[in-house]
Amino acid sequence: MRKILAICLCLATYLHTGSTSSANISTTAPPVDSTRVDAFPTTPSSPFNMDEELAKIATSCLTHADHEQLSGNFMKHIHVAGFNYLLITEAVDLIANTEMRAALGFSPPGPWTKYEKPSADELKSAYTVEEYFDLKERSINRSLDSLFFFEKNLPPAVVFLDNRFPAIRTICKRKFQEVLQVNLGGKIDRKLVDDIIFEYNNHIYPKFNDAISKMLRARDECYGNNESL
């Protein structure tokens, strides 16, 4: 099982490079270039330590029942434990994508579609900032061309993470609001979209990935401490 998990860890790291999220282009959304950052509410300031929350994730134990719940209870834990690394990281990306959209004032992610890598011309000619975001955030892993998932696989994983590790969504909310606040008085424009995607890919996701990897690598220790897990 550890060999399967190691393969999944390497594969998931490779698959994540270059993209984080789903995309379903909104052709009806109105232009939002003139929308100002200060039009959106900020996250209330309250005591919250990101590193402490990540440490809690890293030292958590997932039970056999947890692994089965993550995957929608469609298969026993012995068959899904390795696969769940891919599922968790993809669900985290979906949570992040949803919170990016909320922070920017965009619509939630839509149904999966066929995957097509956006061209430079498509990005340049995007009519709205939301359409530009959709193009930038296309992900083959959350499309009808995914080699690993059906669309129905992700909702149970998102629900599990929101219930078990609500700090994941909270971290995304707070960090994306910080990006907005840096651009005080500015517009919701392409640069802001690029900045918020960069913040997730380069500063937030690596920390999530590290915490999740540590949690899953410790599964033998978890089971050793309690064989009934």
CORCOR-V340204 format. One record per helix or strand of 2 or more residues. SS is the DSSP state (hx for helix, st for strand). FROM is the first residue (numbers start at 1). TO is the last residue. Records with the same first field share a line. If there is no record, write none. Layout:
SS: FROM-TO / FROM-TO
//
This chain:
hx: 2-16 / 37-39 / 50-58 / 64-70 / 77-80 / 83-104 / 120-125 / 129-136 / 140-142 / 151-164 / 167-182 / 190-217 / 219-225
//
